């Protein structure tokens, strides 16, 4: 049995990012995220007990403010769940350090 985690905040962040970088109508963006949520193998990640410690480390190491806090939190969530690689074209992520490797897919 697959344990499916639902964190509405992460779904709304996905919608914000989707809309920020795409000229897609809101209804189409909502429909796409809803389709992803129906995938039987989907496991959404939320904050773990370790997330706060990782985020504190990032803030102490890097000048993080504003929108970069959002990216630092995403990084911390992924790293706290043991992710090894994050594909992103956003260069902010490579400044955070830690075990999570960053790769630009472009």
Backbone as XML, in Angstrom:
<?xml version="1.0"?>
<chain id="A" units="angstrom">
  <residue number="1" name="UNK">
    <atom name="N" x="0.840" y="-1.184" z="0.000"/>
    <atom name="CA" x="0.000" y="0.000" z="0.000"/>
    <atom name="C" x="0.879" y="1.240" z="0.000"/>
  </residue>
  <residue number="2" name="UNK">
    <atom name="N" x="0.609" y="2.168" z="-0.870"/>
    <atom name="CA" x="1.355" y="3.417" z="-0.969"/>
    <atom name="C" x="0.759" y="4.430" z="-0.014"/>
  </residue>
  <residue number="3" name="UNK">
    <atom name="N" x="1.618" y="5.043" z="0.774"/>
    <atom name="CA" x="1.175" y="6.105" z="1.672"/>
    <atom name="C" x="1.175" y="7.408" z="0.902"/>
  </residue>
  <residue number="4" name="UNK">
    <atom name="N" x="0.025" y="8.020" z="0.779"/>
    <atom name="CA" x="-0.084" y="9.265" z="0.024"/>
    <atom name="C" x="-0.194" y="10.430" z="0.992"/>
  </residue>
  <residue number="5" name="UNK">
    <atom name="N" x="0.717" y="11.341" z="0.890"/>
    <atom name="CA" x="0.744" y="12.518" z="1.750"/>
    <atom name="C" x="0.111" y="13.666" z="0.995"/>
  </residue>
  <residue number="6" name="UNK">
    <atom name="N" x="-0.719" y="14.426" z="1.659"/>
    <atom name="CA" x="-1.335" y="15.594" z="1.038"/>
    <atom name="C" x="-0.995" y="16.811" z="1.881"/>
  </residue>
  <residue number="7" name="UNK">
    <atom name="N" x="-0.353" y="17.766" z="1.312"/>
    <atom name="CA" x="-0.104" y="19.027" z="1.991"/>
    <atom name="C" x="-0.619" y="20.126" z="1.083"/>
  </residue>
  <residue number="8" name="UNK">
    <atom name="N" x="-1.794" y="20.704" z="1.398"/>
    <atom name="CA" x="-2.398" y="21.715" z="0.530"/>
    <atom name="C" x="-1.466" y="22.875" z="0.216"/>
  </residue>
  <residue number="9" name="UNK">
    <atom name="N" x="-0.625" y="23.244" z="1.160"/>
    <atom name="CA" x="0.287" y="24.360" z="0.933"/>
    <atom name="C" x="1.209" y="24.051" z="-0.247"/>
  </residue>
  <residue number="10" name="UNK">
    <atom name="N" x="1.690" y="22.811" z="-0.339"/>
    <atom name="CA" x="2.568" y="22.466" z="-1.451"/>
    <atom name="C" x="1.811" y="22.438" z="-2.773"/>
  </residue>
  <residue number="11" name="UNK">
    <atom name="N" x="0.536" y="22.065" z="-2.744"/>
    <atom name="CA" x="-0.247" y="22.089" z="-3.976"/>
    <atom name="C" x="-0.434" y="23.534" z="-4.442"/>
  </residue>
  <residue number="12" name="UNK">
    <atom name="N" x="-0.688" y="24.453" z="-3.502"/>
    <atom name="CA" x="-0.859" y="25.849" z="-3.887"/>
    <atom name="C" x="0.458" y="26.438" z="-4.381"/>
  </residue>
  <residue number="13" name="UNK">
    <atom name="N" x="1.583" y="26.005" z="-3.813"/>
    <atom name="CA" x="2.879" y="26.473" z="-4.303"/>
    <atom name="C" x="3.135" y="25.955" z="-5.715"/>
  </residue>
  <residue number="14" name="UNK">
    <atom name="N" x="2.724" y="24.721" z="-5.976"/>
    <atom name="CA" x="2.869" y="24.181" z="-7.326"/>
    <atom name="C" x="2.045" y="24.991" z="-8.316"/>
  </residue>
  <residue number="15" name="UNK">
    <atom name="N" x="0.840" y="25.342" z="-7.918"/>
    <atom name="CA" x="-0.018" y="26.151" z="-8.780"/>
    <atom name="C" x="0.608" y="27.525" z="-9.025"/>
  </residue>
  <residue number="16" name="UNK">
    <atom name="N" x="1.158" y="28.145" z="-7.984"/>
    <atom name="CA" x="1.792" y="29.454" z="-8.132"/>
    <atom name="C" x="2.952" y="29.391" z="-9.113"/>
  </residue>
  <residue number="17" name="UNK">
    <atom name="N" x="3.790" y="28.388" z="-8.970"/>
    <atom name="CA" x="4.951" y="28.246" z="-9.862"/>
    <atom name="C" x="4.485" y="27.959" z="-11.284"/>
  </residue>
  <residue number="18" name="UNK">
    <atom name="N" x="3.509" y="27.079" z="-11.431"/>
    <atom name="CA" x="2.978" y="26.739" z="-12.751"/>
    <atom name="C" x="2.454" y="27.986" z="-13.446"/>
  </residue>
  <residue number="19" name="UNK">
    <atom name="N" x="1.699" y="28.802" z="-12.733"/>
    <atom name="CA" x="1.114" y="30.003" z="-13.312"/>
    <atom name="C" x="2.155" y="31.099" z="-13.541"/>
  </residue>
  <residue number="20" name="UNK">
    <atom name="N" x="3.162" y="31.155" z="-12.692"/>
    <atom name="CA" x="4.177" y="32.199" z="-12.813"/>
    <atom name="C" x="5.002" y="32.040" z="-14.083"/>
  </residue>
  <residue number="21" name="UNK">
    <atom name="N" x="5.232" y="30.814" z="-14.490"/>
    <atom name="CA" x="6.123" y="30.553" z="-15.616"/>
    <atom name="C" x="5.410" y="30.098" z="-16.886"/>
  </residue>
  <residue number="22" name="UNK">
    <atom name="N" x="4.112" y="30.074" z="-16.852"/>
    <atom name="CA" x="3.358" y="29.614" z="-18.023"/>
    <atom name="C" x="2.177" y="30.541" z="-18.276"/>
  </residue>
  <residue number="23" name="UNK">
    <atom name="N" x="1.849" y="30.722" z="-19.522"/>
    <atom name="CA" x="0.672" y="31.523" z="-19.879"/>
    <atom name="C" x="-0.538" y="30.611" z="-20.025"/>
  </residue>
  <residue number="24" name="UNK">
    <atom name="N" x="-0.702" y="29.721" z="-19.069"/>
    <atom name="CA" x="-1.782" y="28.751" z="-19.090"/>
    <atom name="C" x="-2.974" y="29.293" z="-18.304"/>
  </residue>
  <residue number="25" name="UNK">
    <atom name="N" x="-4.184" y="29.137" z="-18.793"/>
    <atom name="CA" x="-5.356" y="29.575" z="-18.027"/>
    <atom name="C" x="-5.410" y="28.864" z="-16.672"/>
  </residue>
  <residue number="26" name="UNK">
    <atom name="N" x="-5.886" y="29.551" z="-15.630"/>
    <atom name="CA" x="-5.943" y="28.943" z="-14.299"/>
    <atom name="C" x="-6.671" y="27.601" z="-14.270"/>
  </residue>
  <residue number="27" name="UNK">
    <atom name="N" x="-7.753" y="27.474" z="-15.019"/>
    <atom name="CA" x="-8.507" y="26.211" z="-15.007"/>
    <atom name="C" x="-7.659" y="25.055" z="-15.554"/>
  </residue>
  <residue number="28" name="UNK">
    <atom name="N" x="-6.849" y="25.330" z="-16.563"/>
    <atom name="CA" x="-5.986" y="24.285" z="-17.125"/>
    <atom name="C" x="-4.883" y="23.905" z="-16.132"/>
  </residue>
  <residue number="29" name="UNK">
    <atom name="N" x="-4.342" y="24.891" z="-15.409"/>
    <atom name="CA" x="-3.313" y="24.607" z="-14.412"/>
    <atom name="C" x="-3.883" y="23.756" z="-13.276"/>
  </residue>
  <residue number="30" name="UNK">
    <atom name="N" x="-5.073" y="24.104" z="-12.809"/>
    <atom name="CA" x="-5.733" y="23.336" z="-11.752"/>
    <atom name="C" x="-6.019" y="21.922" z="-12.231"/>
  </residue>
  <residue number="31" name="UNK">
    <atom name="N" x="-6.494" y="21.788" z="-13.462"/>
    <atom name="CA" x="-6.791" y="20.465" z="-14.036"/>
    <atom name="C" x="-5.528" y="19.606" z="-14.109"/>
  </residue>
  <residue number="32" name="UNK">
    <atom name="N" x="-4.395" y="20.201" z="-14.501"/>
    <atom name="CA" x="-3.148" y="19.448" z="-14.609"/>
    <atom name="C" x="-2.677" y="18.966" z="-13.242"/>
  </residue>
  <residue number="33" name="UNK">
    <atom name="N" x="-2.703" y="19.842" z="-12.247"/>
    <atom name="CA" x="-2.272" y="19.442" z="-10.901"/>
    <atom name="C" x="-3.205" y="18.378" z="-10.344"/>
  </residue>
  <residue number="34" name="UNK">
    <atom name="N" x="-4.507" y="18.502" z="-10.604"/>
    <atom name="CA" x="-5.465" y="17.476" z="-10.162"/>
    <atom name="C" x="-5.159" y="16.131" z="-10.803"/>
  </residue>
  <residue number="35" name="UNK">
    <atom name="N" x="-4.761" y="16.149" z="-12.069"/>
    <atom name="CA" x="-4.394" y="14.896" z="-12.759"/>
    <atom name="C" x="-3.152" y="14.281" z="-12.127"/>
  </residue>
  <residue number="36" name="UNK">
    <atom name="N" x="-2.162" y="15.113" z="-11.812"/>
    <atom name="CA" x="-0.963" y="14.582" z="-11.144"/>
    <atom name="C" x="-1.321" y="13.934" z="-9.816"/>
  </residue>
  <residue number="37" name="UNK">
    <atom name="N" x="-2.249" y="14.548" z="-9.081"/>
    <atom name="CA" x="-2.642" y="14.023" z="-7.771"/>
    <atom name="C" x="-3.365" y="12.686" z="-7.864"/>
  </residue>
  <residue number="38" name="UNK">
    <atom name="N" x="-3.903" y="12.360" z="-9.026"/>
    <atom name="CA" x="-4.592" y="11.091" z="-9.219"/>
    <atom name="C" x="-3.646" y="9.949" z="-9.582"/>
  </residue>
  <residue number="39" name="UNK">
    <atom name="N" x="-2.405" y="10.280" z="-9.891"/>
    <atom name="CA" x="-1.435" y="9.241" z="-10.275"/>
    <atom name="C" x="-1.238" y="8.274" z="-9.107"/>
  </residue>
  <residue number="40" name="UNK">
    <atom name="N" x="-1.370" y="6.968" z="-9.347"/>
    <atom name="CA" x="-1.288" y="5.991" z="-8.259"/>
    <atom name="C" x="0.093" y="5.920" z="-7.596"/>
  </residue>
  <residue number="41" name="UNK">
    <atom name="N" x="1.114" y="6.381" z="-8.264"/>
    <atom name="CA" x="2.458" y="6.307" z="-7.692"/>
    <atom name="C" x="2.926" y="7.630" z="-7.086"/>
  </residue>
  <residue number="42" name="UNK">
    <atom name="N" x="2.057" y="8.635" z="-7.097"/>
    <atom name="CA" x="2.436" y="9.949" z="-6.580"/>
    <atom name="C" x="2.613" y="9.939" z="-5.076"/>
  </residue>
  <residue number="43" name="UNK">
    <atom name="N" x="3.679" y="10.540" z="-4.619"/>
    <atom name="CA" x="3.909" y="10.769" z="-3.201"/>
    <atom name="C" x="4.330" y="12.223" z="-3.055"/>
  </residue>
  <residue number="44" name="UNK">
    <atom name="N" x="3.464" y="13.048" z="-2.509"/>
    <atom name="CA" x="3.834" y="14.445" z="-2.308"/>
    <atom name="C" x="4.606" y="14.546" z="-1.002"/>
  </residue>
  <residue number="45" name="UNK">
    <atom name="N" x="5.546" y="15.461" z="-0.970"/>
    <atom name="CA" x="6.401" y="15.614" z="0.203"/>
    <atom name="C" x="6.007" y="16.850" z="0.993"/>
  </residue>
  <residue number="46" name="UNK">
    <atom name="N" x="6.017" y="16.717" z="2.291"/>
    <atom name="CA" x="5.774" y="17.839" z="3.190"/>
    <atom name="C" x="6.961" y="17.984" z="4.127"/>
  </residue>
  <residue number="47" name="UNK">
    <atom name="N" x="6.870" y="18.929" z="5.008"/>
    <atom name="CA" x="7.955" y="19.162" z="5.946"/>
    <atom name="C" x="8.079" y="17.992" z="6.908"/>
  </residue>
  <residue number="48" name="UNK">
    <atom name="N" x="9.321" y="17.602" z="7.186"/>
    <atom name="CA" x="9.597" y="16.556" z="8.164"/>
    <atom name="C" x="10.208" y="17.217" z="9.397"/>
  </residue>
  <residue number="49" name="UNK">
    <atom name="N" x="10.536" y="16.428" z="10.390"/>
    <atom name="CA" x="11.169" y="16.973" z="11.585"/>
    <atom name="C" x="12.530" y="17.592" z="11.260"/>
  </residue>
  <residue number="50" name="UNK">
    <atom name="N" x="13.213" y="17.067" z="10.270"/>
    <atom name="CA" x="14.542" y="17.547" z="9.908"/>
    <atom name="C" x="14.510" y="18.814" z="9.038"/>
  </residue>
  <residue number="51" name="UNK">
    <atom name="N" x="13.374" y="19.122" z="8.427"/>
    <atom name="CA" x="13.282" y="20.247" z="7.503"/>
    <atom name="C" x="13.711" y="21.560" z="8.152"/>
  </residue>
  <residue number="52" name="UNK">
    <atom name="N" x="13.228" y="21.826" z="9.359"/>
    <atom name="CA" x="13.556" y="23.084" z="10.026"/>
    <atom name="C" x="15.060" y="23.206" z="10.275"/>
  </residue>
  <residue number="53" name="UNK">
    <atom name="N" x="15.715" y="22.110" z="10.690"/>
    <atom name="CA" x="17.159" y="22.154" z="10.924"/>
    <atom name="C" x="17.922" y="22.462" z="9.643"/>
  </residue>
  <residue number="54" name="UNK">
    <atom name="N" x="17.499" y="21.882" z="8.538"/>
    <atom name="CA" x="18.147" y="22.142" z="7.249"/>
    <atom name="C" x="17.917" y="23.583" z="6.830"/>
  </residue>
  <residue number="55" name="UNK">
    <atom name="N" x="16.691" y="24.071" z="6.989"/>
    <atom name="CA" x="16.386" y="25.453" z="6.626"/>
    <atom name="C" x="17.202" y="26.435" z="7.473"/>
  </residue>
  <residue number="56" name="UNK">
    <atom name="N" x="17.341" y="26.164" z="8.766"/>
    <atom name="CA" x="18.168" y="27.027" z="9.627"/>
    <atom name="C" x="19.618" y="27.040" z="9.148"/>
  </residue>
  <residue number="57" name="UNK">
    <atom name="N" x="20.135" y="25.889" z="8.737"/>
    <atom name="CA" x="21.513" y="25.802" z="8.235"/>
    <atom name="C" x="21.678" y="26.651" z="6.979"/>
  </residue>
  <residue number="58" name="UNK">
    <atom name="N" x="20.714" y="26.573" z="6.085"/>
    <atom name="CA" x="20.777" y="27.345" z="4.840"/>
    <atom name="C" x="20.761" y="28.841" z="5.135"/>
  </residue>
  <residue number="59" name="UNK">
    <atom name="N" x="19.844" y="29.268" z="6.000"/>
    <atom name="CA" x="19.723" y="30.694" z="6.325"/>
    <atom name="C" x="20.997" y="31.214" z="6.983"/>
  </residue>
  <residue number="60" name="UNK">
    <atom name="N" x="21.638" y="30.401" z="7.810"/>
    <atom name="CA" x="22.881" y="30.810" z="8.464"/>
    <atom name="C" x="24.041" y="30.893" z="7.478"/>
  </residue>
  <residue number="61" name="UNK">
    <atom name="N" x="24.007" y="30.067" z="6.439"/>
    <atom name="CA" x="25.117" y="29.979" z="5.482"/>
    <atom name="C" x="24.982" y="30.962" z="4.326"/>
  </residue>
  <residue number="62" name="UNK">
    <atom name="N" x="23.761" y="31.189" z="3.865"/>
    <atom name="CA" x="23.508" y="31.965" z="2.653"/>
    <atom name="C" x="22.589" y="33.132" z="2.994"/>
  </residue>
  <residue number="63" name="UNK">
    <atom name="N" x="22.773" y="34.247" z="2.339"/>
    <atom name="CA" x="21.885" y="35.393" z="2.519"/>
    <atom name="C" x="20.554" y="35.086" z="1.836"/>
  </residue>
  <residue number="64" name="UNK">
    <atom name="N" x="19.620" y="34.578" z="2.607"/>
    <atom name="CA" x="18.334" y="34.149" z="2.072"/>
    <atom name="C" x="17.241" y="35.088" z="2.580"/>
  </residue>
  <residue number="65" name="UNK">
    <atom name="N" x="16.503" y="35.684" z="1.640"/>
    <atom name="CA" x="15.371" y="36.527" z="2.014"/>
    <atom name="C" x="14.379" y="36.537" z="0.851"/>
  </residue>
  <residue number="66" name="UNK">
    <atom name="N" x="13.185" y="37.026" z="1.124"/>
    <atom name="CA" x="12.170" y="37.133" z="0.084"/>
    <atom name="C" x="11.848" y="35.804" z="-0.574"/>
  </residue>
  <residue number="67" name="UNK">
    <atom name="N" x="11.811" y="35.814" z="-1.896"/>
    <atom name="CA" x="11.459" y="34.607" z="-2.664"/>
    <atom name="C" x="12.471" y="33.482" z="-2.467"/>
  </residue>
  <residue number="68" name="UNK">
    <atom name="N" x="13.696" y="33.820" z="-2.100"/>
    <atom name="CA" x="14.710" y="32.778" z="-1.884"/>
    <atom name="C" x="14.360" y="31.884" z="-0.692"/>
  </residue>
  <residue number="69" name="UNK">
    <atom name="N" x="13.586" y="32.419" z="0.270"/>
    <atom name="CA" x="13.133" y="31.596" z="1.394"/>
    <atom name="C" x="12.269" y="30.452" z="0.867"/>
  </residue>
  <residue number="70" name="UNK">
    <atom name="N" x="11.430" y="30.741" z="-0.104"/>
    <atom name="CA" x="10.577" y="29.706" z="-0.720"/>
    <atom name="C" x="11.462" y="28.601" z="-1.320"/>
  </residue>
  <residue number="71" name="UNK">
    <atom name="N" x="12.489" y="28.994" z="-2.064"/>
    <atom name="CA" x="13.384" y="28.009" z="-2.660"/>
    <atom name="C" x="14.163" y="27.242" z="-1.604"/>
  </residue>
  <residue number="72" name="UNK">
    <atom name="N" x="14.610" y="27.931" z="-0.569"/>
    <atom name="CA" x="15.345" y="27.267" z="0.510"/>
    <atom name="C" x="14.458" y="26.235" z="1.209"/>
  </residue>
  <residue number="73" name="UNK">
    <atom name="N" x="13.188" y="26.550" z="1.381"/>
    <atom name="CA" x="12.257" y="25.604" z="2.002"/>
    <atom name="C" x="12.052" y="24.385" z="1.112"/>
  </residue>
  <residue number="74" name="UNK">
    <atom name="N" x="11.879" y="24.595" z="-0.176"/>
    <atom name="CA" x="11.742" y="23.464" z="-1.099"/>
    <atom name="C" x="12.980" y="22.576" z="-1.010"/>
  </residue>
  <residue number="75" name="UNK">
    <atom name="N" x="14.161" y="23.195" z="-1.043"/>
    <atom name="CA" x="15.419" y="22.456" z="-0.927"/>
    <atom name="C" x="15.428" y="21.644" z="0.367"/>
  </residue>
  <residue number="76" name="UNK">
    <atom name="N" x="15.055" y="22.282" z="1.483"/>
    <atom name="CA" x="15.075" y="21.613" z="2.785"/>
    <atom name="C" x="14.099" y="20.441" z="2.828"/>
  </residue>
  <residue number="77" name="UNK">
    <atom name="N" x="12.912" y="20.605" z="2.239"/>
    <atom name="CA" x="11.935" y="19.510" z="2.213"/>
    <atom name="C" x="12.498" y="18.329" z="1.430"/>
  </residue>
  <residue number="78" name="UNK">
    <atom name="N" x="13.035" y="18.589" z="0.253"/>
    <atom name="CA" x="13.600" y="17.504" z="-0.559"/>
    <atom name="C" x="14.748" y="16.815" z="0.168"/>
  </residue>
  <residue number="79" name="UNK">
    <atom name="N" x="15.670" y="17.606" z="0.703"/>
    <atom name="CA" x="16.827" y="17.013" z="1.381"/>
    <atom name="C" x="16.398" y="16.230" z="2.620"/>
  </residue>
  <residue number="80" name="UNK">
    <atom name="N" x="15.421" y="16.735" z="3.369"/>
    <atom name="CA" x="14.986" y="16.033" z="4.585"/>
    <atom name="C" x="14.332" y="14.690" z="4.278"/>
  </residue>
  <residue number="81" name="UNK">
    <atom name="N" x="13.855" y="14.517" z="3.057"/>
    <atom name="CA" x="13.257" y="13.236" z="2.648"/>
    <atom name="C" x="14.265" y="12.333" z="1.939"/>
  </residue>
  <residue number="82" name="UNK">
    <atom name="N" x="15.520" y="12.767" z="1.894"/>
    <atom name="CA" x="16.558" y="11.917" z="1.318"/>
    <atom name="C" x="16.716" y="12.007" z="-0.186"/>
  </residue>
  <residue number="83" name="UNK">
    <atom name="N" x="16.116" y="13.014" z="-0.808"/>
    <atom name="CA" x="16.292" y="13.164" z="-2.260"/>
    <atom name="C" x="17.769" y="13.378" z="-2.562"/>
  </residue>
  <residue number="84" name="UNK">
    <atom name="N" x="18.221" y="12.839" z="-3.658"/>
    <atom name="CA" x="19.627" y="12.946" z="-4.035"/>
    <atom name="C" x="19.871" y="13.983" z="-5.124"/>
  </residue>
  <residue number="85" name="UNK">
    <atom name="N" x="18.842" y="14.235" z="-5.960"/>
    <atom name="CA" x="19.025" y="15.108" z="-7.113"/>
    <atom name="C" x="17.756" y="15.927" z="-7.353"/>
  </residue>
  <residue number="86" name="UNK">
    <atom name="N" x="17.946" y="17.221" z="-7.616"/>
    <atom name="CA" x="16.844" y="18.118" z="-7.964"/>
    <atom name="C" x="17.190" y="18.787" z="-9.279"/>
  </residue>
  <residue number="87" name="UNK">
    <atom name="N" x="16.318" y="18.632" z="-10.262"/>
    <atom name="CA" x="16.513" y="19.283" z="-11.553"/>
    <atom name="C" x="15.810" y="20.623" z="-11.522"/>
  </residue>
  <residue number="88" name="UNK">
    <atom name="N" x="16.553" y="21.675" z="-11.731"/>
    <atom name="CA" x="15.978" y="23.009" z="-11.784"/>
    <atom name="C" x="16.917" y="23.937" z="-12.538"/>
  </residue>
  <residue number="89" name="UNK">
    <atom name="N" x="16.340" y="24.894" z="-13.235"/>
    <atom name="CA" x="17.137" y="25.910" z="-13.918"/>
    <atom name="C" x="17.368" y="27.124" z="-13.018"/>
  </residue>
  <residue number="90" name="UNK">
    <atom name="N" x="16.811" y="27.105" z="-11.816"/>
    <atom name="CA" x="16.959" y="28.208" z="-10.864"/>
    <atom name="C" x="18.303" y="28.073" z="-10.151"/>
  </residue>
  <residue number="91" name="UNK">
    <atom name="N" x="19.186" y="29.034" z="-10.361"/>
    <atom name="CA" x="20.545" y="28.976" z="-9.806"/>
    <atom name="C" x="20.597" y="29.154" z="-8.293"/>
  </residue>
  <residue number="92" name="UNK">
    <atom name="N" x="19.541" y="29.670" z="-7.677"/>
    <atom name="CA" x="19.535" y="29.842" z="-6.218"/>
    <atom name="C" x="19.790" y="28.525" z="-5.495"/>
  </residue>
  <residue number="93" name="UNK">
    <atom name="N" x="19.243" y="27.446" z="-6.012"/>
    <atom name="CA" x="19.334" y="26.155" z="-5.331"/>
    <atom name="C" x="20.771" y="25.673" z="-5.162"/>
  </residue>
  <residue number="94" name="UNK">
    <atom name="N" x="21.640" y="25.993" z="-6.098"/>
    <atom name="CA" x="23.031" y="25.523" z="-6.013"/>
    <atom name="C" x="23.805" y="26.213" z="-4.899"/>
  </residue>
  <residue number="95" name="UNK">
    <atom name="N" x="23.293" y="27.286" z="-4.340"/>
    <atom name="CA" x="23.972" y="28.022" z="-3.271"/>
    <atom name="C" x="23.704" y="27.428" z="-1.892"/>
  </residue>
  <residue number="96" name="UNK">
    <atom name="N" x="22.740" y="26.544" z="-1.767"/>
    <atom name="CA" x="22.292" y="26.092" z="-0.454"/>
    <atom name="C" x="23.164" y="25.008" z="0.168"/>
  </residue>
  <residue number="97" name="UNK">
    <atom name="N" x="23.984" y="24.312" z="-0.617"/>
    <atom name="CA" x="24.859" y="23.274" z="-0.065"/>
    <atom name="C" x="24.078" y="22.053" z="0.390"/>
  </residue>
  <residue number="98" name="UNK">
    <atom name="N" x="24.734" y="21.182" z="1.132"/>
    <atom name="CA" x="24.067" y="19.983" z="1.641"/>
    <atom name="C" x="24.253" y="18.788" z="0.731"/>
  </residue>
  <residue number="99" name="UNK">
    <atom name="N" x="23.489" y="17.739" z="1.023"/>
    <atom name="CA" x="23.603" y="16.472" z="0.296"/>
    <atom name="C" x="22.881" y="16.474" z="-1.042"/>
  </residue>
  <residue number="100" name="UNK">
    <atom name="N" x="21.876" y="17.321" z="-1.181"/>
    <atom name="CA" x="21.064" y="17.360" z="-2.403"/>
    <atom name="C" x="21.844" y="18.000" z="-3.548"/>
  </residue>
  <residue number="101" name="UNK">
    <atom name="N" x="22.010" y="17.254" z="-4.629"/>
    <atom name="CA" x="22.708" y="17.769" z="-5.802"/>
    <atom name="C" x="21.709" y="18.474" z="-6.714"/>
  </residue>
  <residue number="102" name="UNK">
    <atom name="N" x="22.173" y="19.546" z="-7.342"/>
    <atom name="CA" x="21.342" y="20.333" z="-8.239"/>
    <atom name="C" x="21.853" y="20.162" z="-9.665"/>
  </residue>
  <residue number="103" name="UNK">
    <atom name="N" x="20.944" y="19.912" z="-10.585"/>
    <atom name="CA" x="21.308" y="19.757" z="-11.996"/>
    <atom name="C" x="20.354" y="20.594" z="-12.854"/>
  </residue>
  <residue number="104" name="UNK">
    <atom name="N" x="20.923" y="21.378" z="-13.734"/>
    <atom name="CA" x="20.126" y="22.182" z="-14.663"/>
    <atom name="C" x="19.746" y="21.289" z="-15.843"/>
  </residue>
  <residue number="105" name="UNK">
    <atom name="N" x="18.453" y="21.086" z="-16.093"/>
    <atom name="CA" x="18.037" y="20.195" z="-17.174"/>
    <atom name="C" x="18.127" y="20.825" z="-18.551"/>
  </residue>
  <residue number="106" name="UNK">
    <atom name="N" x="18.433" y="22.110" z="-18.619"/>
    <atom name="CA" x="18.452" y="22.786" z="-19.916"/>
    <atom name="C" x="19.808" y="22.682" z="-20.596"/>
  </residue>
</chain>
